[in-house]
Amino acid sequence: MGAVVVSMETPTSASVSLVPARHQGGCPWGAPVPPRHPGRGTMAKLPGPFVCGALLGFLRLSAPGLAVEVKVPSEPLSTPVGKTAELACSYSTSVGDSFALEWSFVQPGEPISASHPILYFTNGHLYPTGSKAKRASLLHNPPTGGVATLKLADVHPSDTGTYLCHVNNPPDFYTNGLGLINFTVLVPPSNPLCSQSGQTSVGGSAALRCHSSQGAPKPVYNWVHLGSSPTPSPGSMVQDEVSGQLILTNLSLTSSGTYRCVAANQMGSASCELTLSVTDPSKGRVAGALIGVLLGVLLLSVAAFCLIRFQKDRKKKPKETYGGSDLREDATAPGISEQTSERGDSSLGLLERPPSASTVTTTKSKLPVVV
């Protein structure tokens, strides 16, 4: 190792020279050497560690490419959905031939080692890559002037995550040249979905739920009882603004009505409504009994109407009377055959003769005479 000589002028014009000396794990300087000009002053001794630190600091500040300092915002960044985001990143170093820049992306909840490249700049050329290649660019290209800001156009909700700005300028011995930015895409809440569960009767409990599938930052939920009905007392209504759940206890008939859930964040709000109907079981039993009585009265009325109608129809029908015998004198008696009639006709001539007295008498005695 060559000798390093440091000359220092003192008020007495003393000169000090330092040459390499034996040491144990420290700086190789610090052994005093007799002055070249003994008559000009006395010998001075400087501490070795002081000289070593001064020389190393001087070399660190003056030598190019020994350190890269990357600066990024300390606070999280956010941009509304559909807009263009600028992720600021700057660095300080003397750019050499081996200068390289890389932007990468890590999804929420994943480690840094799982990052996905977005773009590279190396050898004087820019190389976008990955799913964001068509939307990613640099604010200044080439980024050799100390600004490595990333531009991301038409941001999507899936762009939310951590972005890494990595500047590499070999030889880089003292820093890793890395900056991390937490980025959020702002999205208004989507239309929430309202639902209910529980026993919706007097004295029971019900749970009303509200949830939006989208929204960044996460929306806050608030339930409101609409209409002229009095709002349930605070003790019987407990809501969670984070989960969007409303618990109603000790339900009464005044708890019935329309409930509206509003989901809101800094980008906007959306709402949904549902109707809660609280029933009274005791009134249901009374109504059932009343309906049964009415049905019974109706059946009895129908039966009475039918009976009265039957009686009226029966009175209007005429009675049948017996008018005596309708037999004629010349009618054929029942049971007499046609032959007997013919014989009677054949003997008609005989009967036309005047009967004898004995014959008439006999006939009268045998046949009744109708007067």
C-alpha positions as CSV (number, residue, x, y, z in Angstrom):
1,M,0.0,0.0,0.0
2,G,1.4,3.4,-0.9
3,A,2.0,6.1,1.6
4,V,-0.5,8.8,2.3
5,V,1.0,12.1,3.3
6,V,-1.1,14.9,5.0
7,S,0.6,18.2,5.5
8,M,-0.8,20.5,8.1
9,E,0.6,24.1,8.7
10,T,0.6,25.2,12.3
11,P,1.3,28.6,13.7
12,T,4.8,27.4,14.3
13,S,5.0,26.1,10.8
14,A,5.2,22.5,12.1
15,S,4.8,19.8,9.5
16,V,3.3,16.3,10.2
17,S,3.7,13.3,8.0
18,L,1.8,10.0,8.4
19,V,3.1,6.8,6.9
20,P,1.7,3.3,7.1
21,A,2.2,1.6,10.4
22,R,1.3,-1.7,12.0
23,H,-2.3,-1.8,13.4
24,Q,-4.9,-4.3,14.7
25,G,-8.0,-4.2,12.6
26,G,-8.1,-0.4,12.4
27,C,-7.0,2.3,10.0
28,P,-3.4,1.9,8.8
29,W,-2.6,5.4,9.7
30,G,-1.6,7.1,13.0
31,A,2.1,6.4,13.6
32,P,4.0,9.6,14.1
33,V,7.1,10.3,11.9
34,P,9.8,12.7,12.7
35,P,9.4,16.0,10.9
36,R,11.3,16.6,7.7
37,H,12.4,20.0,8.9
38,P,13.2,19.6,12.6
39,G,14.0,23.2,13.0
40,R,10.5,24.4,12.0
41,G,8.5,22.8,14.7
42,T,7.8,19.9,17.0
43,M,6.3,16.5,16.1
44,A,2.5,16.3,16.4
45,K,0.4,13.1,16.6
46,L,-3.2,12.8,15.2
47,P,-5.4,10.0,16.3
48,G,-5.7,7.2,13.7
49,P,-9.5,6.6,13.9
50,F,-10.2,10.3,13.3
51,V,-8.1,10.4,10.1
52,C,-9.6,7.1,8.9
53,G,-13.2,8.3,9.3
54,A,-12.5,11.6,7.6
55,L,-10.9,9.9,4.6
56,L,-13.7,7.3,4.3
57,G,-16.4,10.0,4.5
58,F,-14.5,12.1,1.9
59,L,-14.3,9.1,-0.4
60,R,-18.0,8.3,0.1
61,L,-19.2,11.8,-0.8
62,S,-16.9,12.3,-3.7
63,A,-16.9,8.9,-5.4
64,P,-19.7,8.5,-7.9
65,G,-22.2,5.6,-7.8
66,L,-21.5,4.6,-4.2
67,A,-25.0,5.5,-2.9
68,V,-28.5,5.8,-4.3
69,E,-31.1,7.6,-2.2
70,V,-34.8,7.0,-3.3
71,K,-37.6,9.3,-2.1
72,V,-41.3,8.4,-2.2
73,P,-44.3,9.9,-0.4
74,S,-44.6,8.7,3.2
75,E,-48.4,9.0,3.1
76,P,-50.7,6.6,1.1
77,L,-51.8,7.9,-2.3
78,S,-55.3,7.6,-3.8
79,T,-57.0,8.4,-7.1
80,P,-60.7,8.1,-8.2
81,V,-61.5,5.2,-10.4
82,G,-61.0,5.9,-14.1
83,K,-58.6,8.7,-13.6
84,T,-54.8,8.9,-14.2
85,A,-52.6,8.3,-11.2
86,E,-49.0,9.7,-10.7
87,L,-46.9,7.7,-8.2
88,A,-44.0,10.1,-7.4
89,C,-40.5,8.7,-7.1
90,S,-37.2,10.6,-7.2
91,Y,-33.6,9.6,-6.6
92,S,-30.2,11.1,-6.2
93,T,-27.1,9.5,-7.7
94,S,-24.7,9.9,-10.5
95,V,-26.3,7.9,-13.3
96,G,-23.8,5.5,-14.9
97,D,-23.9,3.1,-17.8
98,S,-25.4,0.4,-15.6
99,F,-28.3,2.5,-14.4
100,A,-31.6,0.6,-14.2
101,L,-35.1,1.4,-13.0
102,E,-37.9,-1.1,-12.2
103,W,-41.5,-0.5,-11.1
104,S,-43.4,-3.5,-9.6
105,F,-46.7,-4.1,-7.9
106,V,-47.8,-6.2,-4.9
107,Q,-51.5,-7.0,-4.3
108,P,-52.9,-6.2,-0.8
109,G,-52.0,-8.8,1.8
110,E,-49.1,-10.4,-0.2
111,P,-45.4,-10.1,0.7
112,I,-43.0,-8.0,-1.2
113,S,-41.3,-11.0,-2.6
114,A,-44.6,-11.7,-4.6
115,S,-44.3,-8.5,-6.6
116,H,-45.2,-8.4,-10.3
117,P,-43.1,-6.2,-12.7
118,I,-44.9,-3.3,-14.4
119,L,-42.0,-1.8,-16.4
120,Y,-38.2,-1.7,-16.8
121,F,-35.8,0.9,-17.9
122,T,-32.4,-0.4,-18.8
123,N,-29.7,0.3,-21.4
124,G,-31.5,3.4,-22.4
125,H,-34.9,1.7,-23.3
126,L,-38.3,1.4,-21.6
127,Y,-40.0,-2.0,-21.4
128,P,-43.6,-2.0,-20.1
129,T,-44.7,-5.5,-19.1
130,G,-47.5,-7.4,-17.3
131,S,-51.2,-6.7,-17.2
132,K,-50.7,-3.0,-16.7
133,A,-48.3,-2.6,-19.7
134,K,-50.7,-0.6,-21.9
135,R,-51.6,1.8,-19.1
136,A,-48.2,2.3,-17.5
137,S,-45.6,4.9,-18.4
138,L,-43.0,7.2,-17.0
139,L,-43.5,10.9,-16.3
140,H,-40.0,11.6,-17.7
141,N,-38.5,9.2,-20.3
142,P,-35.6,8.5,-20.0
143,P,-35.7,8.8,-16.2
144,T,-32.0,9.7,-15.9
145,G,-32.6,13.2,-14.4
146,G,-33.5,12.0,-10.9
147,V,-37.3,11.6,-11.5
148,A,-38.7,8.1,-11.8
149,T,-42.4,8.9,-11.4
150,L,-44.9,6.3,-12.7
151,K,-48.1,7.3,-14.5
152,L,-51.0,4.8,-14.5
153,A,-53.9,5.7,-16.8
154,D,-57.6,4.7,-16.3
155,V,-57.0,3.2,-12.9
156,H,-59.2,0.2,-11.9
157,P,-60.2,-1.1,-8.5
158,S,-57.7,-4.0,-9.0
159,D,-54.9,-1.4,-9.1
160,T,-55.1,-0.9,-5.4
161,G,-52.0,-2.2,-3.6
162,T,-48.3,-1.5,-3.0
163,Y,-46.0,-0.2,-5.7
164,L,-42.2,-0.5,-5.6
165,C,-39.8,2.0,-7.2
166,H,-36.4,0.3,-7.4
167,V,-33.3,2.3,-8.7
168,N,-30.2,0.3,-9.3
169,N,-26.9,2.0,-10.2
170,P,-23.9,-0.3,-9.7
171,P,-21.7,-0.1,-7.8
172,D,-24.2,0.6,-5.0
173,F,-22.7,-0.4,-1.7
174,Y,-24.7,1.5,0.9
175,T,-28.5,1.5,0.1
176,N,-30.9,-0.8,-1.7
177,G,-32.5,2.0,-3.8
178,L,-36.0,1.0,-3.0
179,G,-39.1,3.0,-2.3
180,L,-42.6,1.7,-1.4
181,I,-45.9,3.5,-2.1
182,N,-49.3,2.4,-0.8
183,F,-52.0,3.2,-3.4
184,T,-55.8,3.1,-3.3
185,V,-58.3,3.5,-6.1
186,L,-61.3,5.3,-4.8
187,V,-64.6,3.7,-5.7
188,P,-68.1,4.8,-4.8
189,P,-70.3,2.3,-3.0
190,S,-72.4,0.0,-5.2
191,N,-76.1,-0.4,-4.7
192,P,-76.4,-2.3,-1.4
193,L,-78.5,-5.4,-0.9
194,C,-81.0,-5.3,2.1
195,S,-82.3,-8.4,3.8
196,Q,-83.9,-9.4,7.1
197,S,-84.2,-12.4,9.4
198,G,-85.7,-13.2,12.8
199,Q,-89.1,-13.5,14.4
200,T,-91.2,-10.5,13.3
201,S,-93.9,-10.8,16.0
202,V,-94.6,-8.6,19.0
203,G,-91.9,-9.1,21.6
204,G,-89.6,-10.8,19.1
205,S,-86.3,-9.7,17.6
206,A,-85.3,-9.0,14.0
207,A,-81.9,-8.4,12.2
208,L,-81.7,-6.2,9.2
209,R,-78.6,-6.4,7.0
210,C,-77.1,-4.2,4.3
211,H,-74.0,-4.7,2.2
212,S,-72.3,-3.2,-0.8
213,S,-70.1,-5.4,-2.9
214,Q,-67.9,-2.5,-4.0
215,G,-66.6,0.7,-2.4
216,A,-63.2,2.1,-1.5
217,P,-62.6,3.1,1.1
218,K,-65.0,0.7,2.7
219,P,-68.4,2.4,3.0
220,V,-70.1,3.2,6.3
221,Y,-73.7,2.0,6.8
222,N,-76.5,3.9,8.4
223,W,-80.1,2.7,8.9
224,V,-83.1,5.1,9.0
225,H,-86.8,4.3,9.9
226,L,-89.0,6.1,7.4
227,G,-92.7,7.1,7.7
228,S,-94.8,8.7,10.4
229,S,-94.5,5.8,12.8
230,P,-92.4,6.6,15.9
231,T,-88.8,5.5,15.7
232,P,-88.0,2.6,18.0
233,S,-86.2,3.6,21.2
234,P,-82.4,3.5,21.2
235,G,-82.4,0.7,23.7
236,S,-84.3,-1.6,21.2
237,M,-82.2,-0.6,18.1
238,V,-78.5,-1.3,17.8
239,Q,-76.7,-0.9,14.5
240,D,-73.1,-1.6,13.4
241,E,-71.9,1.0,10.9
242,V,-69.0,-1.3,9.7
243,S,-70.9,-4.5,9.0
244,G,-74.2,-2.8,8.1
245,Q,-76.4,-4.8,10.5
246,L,-79.3,-3.4,12.5
247,I,-80.7,-5.4,15.5
248,L,-84.2,-4.7,16.6
249,T,-85.3,-6.2,19.9
250,N,-88.6,-6.2,21.8
251,L,-90.6,-5.6,18.7
252,S,-93.9,-3.8,18.8
253,L,-96.5,-2.9,16.3
254,T,-94.9,0.6,16.0
255,S,-91.7,-1.1,14.8
256,S,-93.5,-1.9,11.5
257,G,-92.6,0.3,8.5
258,T,-90.0,1.0,5.9
259,Y,-86.3,1.0,6.8
260,R,-83.6,2.5,4.5
261,C,-79.9,1.6,4.6
262,V,-77.5,4.2,3.2
263,A,-73.9,3.1,2.3
264,A,-71.5,6.1,2.0
265,N,-67.8,6.9,1.6
266,Q,-65.9,10.0,0.3
267,M,-66.8,9.1,-3.3
268,G,-70.6,9.0,-2.9
269,S,-73.5,7.0,-1.5
270,A,-76.1,4.4,-2.4
271,S,-79.2,3.0,-0.6
272,C,-81.7,0.2,-0.4
273,E,-85.1,-0.2,1.4
274,L,-87.1,-3.0,3.0
275,T,-90.5,-3.2,4.7
276,L,-90.8,-4.8,8.2
277,S,-94.2,-6.1,9.2
278,V,-94.7,-6.9,12.9
279,T,-97.7,-9.2,13.7
280,D,-99.6,-9.6,17.0
281,P,-100.4,-13.3,17.6
282,S,-103.2,-12.5,20.1
283,K,-105.0,-10.4,17.5
284,G,-104.6,-13.3,15.1
285,R,-106.4,-15.6,17.4
286,V,-109.3,-13.2,17.9
287,A,-109.6,-12.7,14.2
288,G,-109.6,-16.4,13.6
289,A,-112.4,-16.9,16.2
290,L,-114.4,-14.0,14.6
291,I,-114.1,-15.5,11.2
292,G,-115.3,-18.9,12.5
293,V,-118.3,-17.3,14.1
294,L,-119.1,-15.5,10.9
295,L,-118.8,-18.7,8.9
296,G,-121.1,-20.5,11.3
297,V,-123.7,-17.7,11.1
298,L,-123.5,-17.8,7.3
299,L,-124.1,-21.6,7.2
300,L,-127.1,-21.3,9.6
301,S,-128.5,-18.5,7.4
302,V,-128.2,-20.7,4.3
303,A,-129.8,-23.6,6.0
304,A,-132.7,-21.5,7.3
305,F,-133.2,-20.0,3.8
306,C,-133.4,-23.4,2.2
307,L,-135.9,-24.7,4.8
308,I,-138.2,-21.7,4.4
309,R,-138.1,-22.0,0.6
310,F,-139.0,-25.7,0.9
311,Q,-142.0,-25.0,3.1
312,K,-143.3,-22.3,0.7
313,D,-143.0,-24.6,-2.3
314,R,-144.9,-27.3,-0.4
315,K,-147.8,-25.0,0.4
316,K,-148.2,-23.9,-3.1
317,K,-148.6,-27.5,-4.5
318,P,-152.5,-28.5,-4.8
319,K,-154.0,-31.5,-3.0
320,E,-155.4,-34.5,-5.0
321,T,-159.2,-35.3,-4.5
322,Y,-161.1,-38.6,-5.3
323,G,-164.1,-37.9,-7.7
324,G,-165.8,-41.4,-7.6
325,S,-165.9,-44.0,-10.3
326,D,-165.5,-42.9,-13.9
327,L,-166.6,-46.2,-15.4
328,R,-169.1,-45.9,-18.2
329,E,-172.0,-48.3,-18.6
330,D,-170.7,-49.4,-22.0
331,A,-167.1,-49.8,-20.8
332,T,-165.6,-53.2,-20.8
333,A,-165.1,-54.5,-17.3
334,P,-161.6,-55.3,-16.3
335,G,-160.6,-58.8,-16.8
336,I,-163.0,-59.5,-19.7
337,S,-161.3,-60.6,-22.8
338,E,-161.9,-59.4,-26.4
339,Q,-163.5,-62.7,-27.3
340,T,-166.2,-62.2,-24.6
341,S,-166.9,-58.8,-26.1
342,E,-167.2,-60.3,-29.5
343,R,-169.6,-62.9,-28.3
344,G,-171.6,-60.3,-26.7
345,D,-171.7,-58.4,-29.9
346,S,-172.9,-61.6,-31.8
347,S,-175.6,-62.1,-29.4
348,L,-176.7,-58.5,-29.6
349,G,-179.6,-59.4,-31.8
350,L,-180.9,-61.8,-29.3
351,L,-180.8,-59.1,-26.6
352,E,-182.7,-56.7,-28.7
353,R,-185.8,-58.9,-28.5
354,P,-188.1,-58.0,-25.7
355,P,-187.1,-59.9,-22.7
356,S,-189.5,-62.0,-20.9
357,A,-190.7,-61.1,-17.5
358,S,-188.7,-63.8,-15.9
359,T,-185.6,-62.7,-17.5
360,V,-185.9,-59.0,-16.4
361,T,-186.7,-60.1,-12.9
362,T,-183.6,-62.3,-12.8
363,T,-181.4,-59.5,-14.2
364,K,-182.6,-57.0,-11.7
365,S,-182.0,-59.3,-8.9
366,K,-178.4,-59.8,-10.0
367,L,-177.4,-56.3,-11.0
368,P,-177.6,-53.3,-8.7
369,V,-179.6,-50.4,-9.8
370,V,-178.0,-47.0,-9.5
371,V,-180.5,-44.2,-8.8
